[in-house]
Amino acid sequence: MHLGQDSGDSADNGGKRRTRRRGAGGETQPGAGGAQGAPETQASGLPETGRGREPEAADNTVRVEKPEQARDAGQDREPAQAADNTVRVSRPAPAAEPPPSGPPPKNRPQFAKPLTTASLIGWTLLSAILPGAAHLRAGRRRTGYILLGVFGALLVAALVGGLVLYGSGNTGVATRDGALLAGVIVALLGALGWFLLVLSSYISLKPNRLTGKGQIVSGVVVGVLCVSVMAPFALTASTVLTAKETVNAIFPSVKDDTAVAPIKHEDPWGGRKQVNFLLIGGDGAGNREGVRTDSMNVASVNVETGNTVMFSLPRNLQHVHFRPGTPLAKHFPNGFMRELPNGGLLNEVWQYGEDHPEIVPGKDDQRGPRALMNAIGQTLNLQIDYYALVNMFGFAHLVDAIGGLKIRVDNDVKWGGLYGTAGTIKAGYQTLSGEEALWYGRSRVGSDDFSRMARQRCVIGAFAQQATPSVVLTNFVKVANVAKRMAKTNIPRELLEHVTDLALKVKDARITSLQFVPPEFYTGSPDWQKIRTATAKALRQSAQPSRRALAAGVTASPGATASPGASGASPTPDPTPTRTATARPSQTPTQNGKAAQSLSELCGF
């Protein structure tokens, strides 16, 4: 072999170069003995490691083994070259990559960009509204889809529950004690669940990748968010708990009043088509003993339609009679305190019952309302089923709690003292505060008791129309705190859900009103038969469709002139009603045809 000859050539091939196959493919490559082999080897993409080859050297060189013949021929070469049967080929070192700032998440999408502080806070906020959004952004798809599914199921369940309760007329179920307690528990669980949801969403977005400042800022914001999402649930739980305590404080249980029959939920009204509620405005001021019932109205409600007739009885109606066979009827056979020519007013019956347990049996605070229900029921020839007393001074706070009352004031009303020195309620449409609404219904300056009754009726009607469920719920805590101090009733707690459903019917139904005041009805020596006849007529008209009631001309008694229906037009009374000495009980000194009038038209609602 000549010096410089390629060690890969065979001795018998005349010095020609011998080709060999690469270990990784079928391409041929010239020998690597000279300097010319280096670039060819580098460009060939020779694998760094392979069968029978040494691993890549640490100095970025590739070792290529020589064939066996080359090893044999290499005996004539220098010892250093003979000992080494590989050719070192230099390769440029790969460019160094910057080390990652942290370990990459296992399931992180390859297309996702690193989150900034603002975007991390934004995704966490979005997850509070749309649960699962942050988990989807973080690549935790299964958890995100599960959270979205649970949230959607809760929304559908709430929608269906609302439609079932409200649409089917079963809203009163929500007033049950068990339902209120369940509402408190659900609200508390919701608060805890949303707190954990926000916290889990924040953690899933890996806030530890942010800078130190970013971690502090995002942590503070998310902490405030955790408290914020819990606040609505906590407020709901507090409101529901307040409602539970309020209704239990106002409405007694059936077992507390033996005079009230047990409630059957399948037939709460006992087969009756008409239910009568006595609504009382009590004047229990601190400078007076006992309670004087200055405002007395009977709301007779049709349980099927909700149509309601309100009968207003004057406080100075004298010598009322009681139900035959009762102890009060036996004690006053000729009427309440008939022996007193100017006494025996209707507003004294309540306190008389409370002060004379020997005549009116029952517990304290039950004798007074029982005696008054007895007298008014006999007067109207109706069975008074339940009563509700509202302290008139507490009523002012109740009006303030709902934001005031909008009322049409026909004439200026002065109030305060005997001469109205405290102020004047101007004529026109006004929004009255609680104090103004109270004095609007109580003031006698420049008017009489009967004008005051008309104003009281309008105040009650305005409150019934304007105290909508949304208004009450918005100011519920204020309303509940006032109601506990000012209200008293014998409506059983077990009947409250049915009363609630009936009240919702009344709001959408027709309400008419009839006052037993002069000149149509005298209060000093009332014609009881006339009052009962007018009551029956008003109830018949209320049961008729509105157009028929408008055109109805029902004659209350033989010889009486026909009167319009309950549309709001009132009949023309005799110009100067006079009392005749020969009048018999069946005859009346005034026109016996007074019809109930629309409360909306009377009060300008």
MIKEDREN-325368 format. One line per 3 residues: number of its first residue (from 1); their letters; for each residue z, y, x of C-alpha. Coordinates in steps of 0.1 Angstrom, whole numbers. Each point is the difference from the previous one (the first is absolute). Layout:
<pts>
NUM> a> Z/Y/X; ...;
</pts>
This chain:
<pts>
1> mhl> 0/0/0; -9/33/13; 25/27/0;
4> gqd> -2/21/-31; -17/-27/-20; 13/-2/-35;
7> sgd> 26/-27/-1; -11/-10/-34; -35/-13/13;
10> sad> -6/-37/6; -9/-11/35; -31/-19/-13;
13> ngg> -16/26/-22; -14/21/27; 23/28/-3;
16> krr> -8/8/-36; 27/14/-22; 15/-25/-23;
19> trr> 8/11/-36; 31/-12/-18; 13/1/-35;
22> rga> 28/22/-11; 30/-18/-14; -1/20/-32;
25> gge> -36/-1/-9; -35/-11/8; -11/30/19;
28> tqp> -8/-4/37; 14/22/26; -9/4/37;
31> gag> 24/-8/26; 29/23/6; 1/-3/38;
34> gaq> -12/34/8; 7/35/-10; -28/-1/-25;
37> gap> 20/-25/-22; 27/24/-9; -18/21/-26;
40> etq> -17/-30/-15; 33/-17/-5; 16/31/-14;
43> asg> -28/5/-25; -2/-36/-11; 32/2/-21;
46> lpe> 15/-30/18; 32/-11/-18; 31/9/17;
49> tgr> 16/-34/-3; -15/-34/-8; 1/-37/8;
52> gre> 3/-7/37; 3/37/8; 29/20/13;
55> pea> 15/27/-22; -10/36/6; 16/15/30;
58> adn> 24/28/-3; -23/22/21; -28/0/-27;
61> tvr> -22/-24/20; -19/-30/-13; 1/-32/20;
64> vek> -31/-21/-1; 1/-36/14; -26/-12/24;
67> peq> -17/-33/-5; 11/-31/20; -31/3/23;
70> ard> 10/35/8; 35/-13/9; -16/-26/24;
73> agq> -23/25/15; 28/24/5; 15/-22/27;
76> dre> -22/18/25; 12/34/-10; 31/19/10;
79> paq> 33/-15/-10; 9/29/-22; -31/-4/-21;
82> aad> 1/-37/0; 35/0/-13; -9/21/-30;
85> ntv> -26/-15/-23; -1/29/-24; -18/33/0;
88> rvs> 20/30/-10; -19/23/-22; 16/34/-7;
91> rpa> 0/13/-36; 11/34/-11; 34/1/-17;
94> paa> 0/7/-38; 12/34/-11; 37/1/-7;
97> epp> 9/5/-37; 30/21/-10; 29/-21/-11;
100> psg> 7/1/-38; 30/21/-11; 14/-29/-19;
103> ppp> -7/-36/-12; -28/0/-26; 9/-12/-34;
106> knr> -11/-36/-7; -18/8/-33; -11/35/6;
109> pqf> -36/7/-11; -23/6/30; -15/30/-18;
112> akp> 33/18/-7; 7/31/19; 35/7/15;
115> ltt> 22/18/-25; 12/36/6; 33/13/-12;
118> asl> -17/18/-29; -20/-31/-11; 30/-23/2;
121> igw> 20/23/-22; -30/3/-24; -4/-37/-4;
124> tll> 38/-4/-5; -2/26/-27; -29/-17/-16;
127> sai> 18/-33/-1; 28/16/-21; -26/7/-27;
130> lpg> -23/-30/6; 22/-28/14; -18/-21/26;
133> aah> -23/27/13; 18/3/33; 2/-37/5;
136> lra> -38/-3/-5; -5/28/26; 22/-19/24;
139> grr> -21/-31/-4; 26/-19/-20; -24/-8/-28;
142> rtg> 19/-28/-17; 31/21/-3; -20/30/-12;
145> yil> -18/-19/-27; 32/-15/-12; 17/34/-3;
148> lgv> -31/14/-18; 1/-29/-25; 37/3/-7;
151> fga> -4/38/-6; -30/-6/-23; 20/-26/-20;
154> llv> 29/24/-4; -23/27/-13; -16/-23/-25;
157> aal> 34/-13/-12; 13/35/-4; -31/10/-20;
160> vgg> 2/-30/-23; 37/4/-5; -5/37/-10;
163> lvl> -28/-9/-24; 21/-28/-15; 31/22/-5;
166> ygs> -16/33/-11; -31/-13/-17; 17/-25/-22;
169> gnt> 28/23/-10; 26/-18/20; 10/30/22;
172> gva> 36/-3/-12; 4/-33/19; 3/22/31;
175> trd> 33/14/-14; 17/-34/0; 30/-3/23;
178> gal> -16/-29/19; -33/18/4; 17/31/14;
181> lag> 20/-21/25; -32/-19/10; -17/34/5;
184> viv> 28/10/24; -4/-32/20; -38/3/2;
187> all> 2/36/12; 25/-10/27; -22/-29/11;
190> gal> -30/23/0; 18/25/23; 8/-28/25;
193> gwf> -34/-15/-2; -19/32/7; 24/8/28;
196> llv> -8/-33/17; -37/5/-7; -2/33/18;
199> lss> 20/-13/29; -21/-32/3; -32/21/-2;
202> yis> 12/22/28; 10/-29/23; -33/-18/-6;
205> lkp> -20/30/14; 18/-5/34; 16/34/5;
208> nrl> 11/-11/35; -36/7/12; 5/37/-5;
211> tgk> 14/24/25; 37/7/0; -6/33/-19;
214> gqi> -22/-18/-25; 26/-27/-7; 26/26/-7;
217> vsg> -21/20/-23; -13/-30/-19; 35/-15/-3;
220> vvv> 14/32/-15; -28/3/-25; 1/-36/-11;
223> gvl> 38/2/-3; -4/29/-24; -26/-19/-18;
226> cvs> 23/-30/-4; 26/22/-17; -27/18/-21;
229> vma> -14/-32/-15; 35/-12/-10; 8/33/-17;
232> pfa> -21/-6/-32; 15/-35/-5; 35/13/6;
235> lta> -6/28/-26; -13/-25/-25; 30/-23/5;
238> stv> 24/30/-4; -18/12/-32; 0/-35/-16;
241> lta> 36/-5/9; 9/34/-16; -20/-10/-31;
244> ket> 20/-32/-2; 33/18/3; -10/27/-25;
247> vna> -12/-23/-28; 31/-22/4; 22/31/-3;
250> ifp> -17/14/-31; -10/-30/-20; 29/-23/-10;
253> svk> -3/-38/-2; -1/-17/-34; 34/-15/6;
256> ddt> 15/35/4; -8/10/-36; 8/-26/-27;
259> ava> -19/20/-26; -34/-6/18; -17/-33/-8;
262> pik> -12/-22/29; -35/8/12; -27/-26/-4;
265> hed> -29/8/24; -26/-18/-22; 10/23/-29;
268> pwg> 21/29/14; -2/21/-31; 11/-27/-24;
271> grk> -32/0/-21; 3/37/-7; -32/21/-1;
274> qvn> 19/33/4; 28/7/25; 22/31/-3;
277> fll> 16/18/29; 25/28/-4; -5/26/27;
280> igg> 30/23/4; 5/31/20; 37/3/6;
283> dga> 18/33/8; 29/-12/22; 8/32/18;
286> gnr> 31/3/20; 16/25/-23; -3/-23/-30;
289> egv> 18/-31/-11; -20/-30/-6; -38/-2/-7;
292> rtd> -18/20/-26; -34/-14/-9; -20/32/-4;
295> smn> -34/-16/1; -7/-31/-20; -35/-16/-3;
298> vas> -10/-35/-12; -31/-14/16; -14/-27/-23;
301> vnv> -25/-20/20; -26/-25/-12; 2/-29/24;
304> etg> -36/-10/-5; -18/34/4; 27/22/16;
307> ntv> -5/27/-27; 32/19/-2; 16/24/-25;
310> mfs> 28/22/12; 25/11/-27; 21/30/9;
313> lpr> 33/4/-17; 19/33/1; 34/1/16;
316> nlq> 15/18/-31; -12/-26/-25; 32/-2/-22;
319> hvh> 18/-29/-17; -21/-29/11; 6/-34/-15;
322> frp> 6/-33/17; -13/-35/-5; 16/-16/-31;
325> gtp> 27/-25/8; 9/15/34; 35/14/8;
328> lak> -15/35/3; -16/-3/-35; 33/-11/-15;
331> hfp> 18/28/17; -26/27/-10; -14/-12/-34;
334> ngf> -13/34/-8; -14/9/34; 14/9/34;
337> mre> 29/24/-5; -12/10/-35; 34/16/-6;
340> lpn> -9/27/25; -26/23/-16; -13/14/33;
343> ggl> 9/-30/22; -12/-35/5; -30/8/22;
346> lne> -22/-28/14; 7/10/36; 38/-8/-5;
349> vwq> -5/-36/-10; -2/-14/36; 33/15/11;
352> yge> 17/-9/-33; -9/-37/7; 14/2/35;
355> dhp> 32/16/-12; 7/-24/-29; 0/-36/12;
358> eiv> 19/-10/-32; -31/9/-20; -28/-8/24;
361> pgk> 7/-33/18; -13/-6/35; 5/9/36;
364> ddq> 2/35/15; -34/17/4; -14/-24/-27;
367> rgp> 17/12/-31; -16/35/1; -36/-11/3;
370> ral> 6/-28/-26; 13/25/-25; -29/24/5;
373> mna> -26/-28/-2; 17/-10/-33; -3/35/-15;
376> igq> -36/7/11; -12/-34/-10; 14/5/-35;
379> tln> -15/35/-1; -35/-11/9; 3/-35/-16;
382> lqi> -9/-15/33; 17/-26/22; 8/18/32;
385> dyy> -3/-26/27; 9/18/33; 11/34/12;
388> alv> -3/19/32; 22/30/8; -10/26/25;
391> nmf> 24/28/11; -18/32/-5; 13/15/32;
394> gfa> -11/-30/20; -34/4/-17; -6/32/20;
397> hlv> 4/-20/32; -24/-27/-13; -26/27/-7;
400> dai> 4/13/35; -4/-35/13; -35/-3/-14;
403> ggl> -11/35/11; 5/19/-33; -15/-1/-35;
406> kir> -32/17/-12; 6/14/-35; -17/24/-23;
409> vdn> 25/27/-9; -10/17/-33; 24/29/2;
412> dvk> 22/16/27; 33/-19/1; 31/18/14;
415> wgg> 27/-22/14; 35/3/14; 31/12/-20;
418> lyg> -1/14/-35; -27/26/8; -23/-18/24;
421> tag> 10/20/31; -7/-27/25; -38/1/-3;
424> tik> -30/-3/-22; -26/-28/-3; -33/17/-6;
427> agy> -25/-11/-26; -30/-20/11; -5/-32/20;
430> qtl> 29/-2/25; 13/-25/25; 38/0/-7;
433> sge> 26/-10/25; 29/-22/-10; 22/29/-9;
436> eal> -27/18/-19; -10/-32/-19; 37/-5/-10;
439> wyg> 4/35/-13; -34/0/-17; 14/-29/-21;
442> rsr> 35/14/-4; -4/38/-4; 10/15/-34;
445> vgs> -7/36/10; -22/15/-27; -5/-34/-17;
448> ddf> 19/-26/-20; 8/-37/4; -32/-11/-16;
451> srm> -22/19/24; 21/-14/28; -6/-35/-14;
454> arq> -38/6/2; 3/11/36; 21/-30/8;
457> rcv> -26/-23/-15; -27/15/21; 21/-3/32;
460> iga> 6/-37/-8; -37/-5/-7; -11/18/31;
463> faq> 23/-21/22; -12/-32/-16; -36/10/8;
466> qat> 4/14/34; 25/-25/14; -28/-24/8;
469> psv> 6/-31/21; -16/16/30; 22/31/-3;
472> vlt> 31/-21/-5; -8/-23/29; -8/30/23;
475> nfv> 34/15/-7; 18/-32/-8; 31/4/21;
478> kva> 8/34/-15; -7/-12/-36; 21/-31/5;
481> nva> 30/19/14; -1/24/-29; -5/-27/-26;
484> krm> 31/-19/12; 21/31/-7; -15/12/-32;
487> akt> -12/-30/-20; 17/-24/-23; -15/-27/-22;
490> nip> 6/-33/-18; -35/-13/8; 8/-34/16;
493> rel> -10/-6/36; -18/-31/-11; -22/20/-24;
496> leh> -11/26/26; -32/-17/10; -11/0/-37;
499> vtd> 10/36/-5; -21/9/31; -31/-17/-14;
502> lal> 6/18/-33; 4/34/17; -34/-5/17;
505> kvk> -15/-6/-34; 16/32/-14; -15/22/27;
508> dar> -35/-10/-11; 8/0/-37; 3/27/-27;
511> its> 33/18/-3; 9/20/-31; 31/19/-9;
514> lqf> 19/9/-31; 30/24/-2; 25/1/-28;
517> vpp> 6/37/1; -2/29/-25; -18/10/-20;
520> efy> -13/-35/-7; 34/-16/4; 34/16/-6;
523> tgs> 28/-9/24; 30/11/-20; -6/-22/-30;
526> pdw> -28/-24/10; -22/-19/-24; 4/-34/16;
529> qki> -27/-16/-21; -25/26/10; 8/-6/37;
532> rta> -5/-38/-4; -33/5/-19; -14/23/26;
535> tak> 11/-25/27; -18/-29/-17; -31/21/-4;
538> alr> -1/11/36; 2/-37/11; -28/-10/-23;
541> qsa> -22/28/14; 8/-10/35; -12/-35/-6;
544> qps> -34/12/-13; -29/9/23; -1/36/10;
547> rra> -29/10/-23; 15/-17/-30; 33/17/8;
550> laa> -19/33/2; -15/-4/-35; 30/-17/-16;
553> gvt> 16/18/-29; 29/-22/-7; 22/12/-29;
556> asp> 37/-5/9; 13/2/-35; -15/5/-35;
559> gat> -10/35/-6; 0/10/36; -30/16/15;
562> asp> -21/-19/25; 5/8/37; -22/-5/30;
565> gas> 5/-28/23; 14/-1/35; -28/19/16;
568> gas> 20/31/6; -9/21/-30; 31/8/-20;
571> ptp> 2/5/-38; 6/34/-15; 36/0/-13;
574> dpt> 12/20/-30; 4/37/11; 36/3/-11;
577> ptr> 17/-33/-5; 30/4/-22; 28/-23/-9;
580> tat> 4/-7/-38; 32/-9/-17; -16/-27/-21;
583> arp> -16/-19/29; 6/-37/-1; 1/-24/30;
586> sqt> -36/-10/-6; -11/36/-1; -3/23/31;
589> ptq> 2/37/3; -29/0/25; -34/-16/3;
592> ngk> 4/-37/4; -31/-6/21; 8/10/35;
595> aaq> -21/-21/24; 5/-9/36; -20/22/24;
598> sls> -17/-7/33; 24/8/28; -29/10/23;
601> elc> -12/26/-24; 35/13/-9; 10/4/37;
604> gf> -34/8/15; -2/-30/23;
</pts>
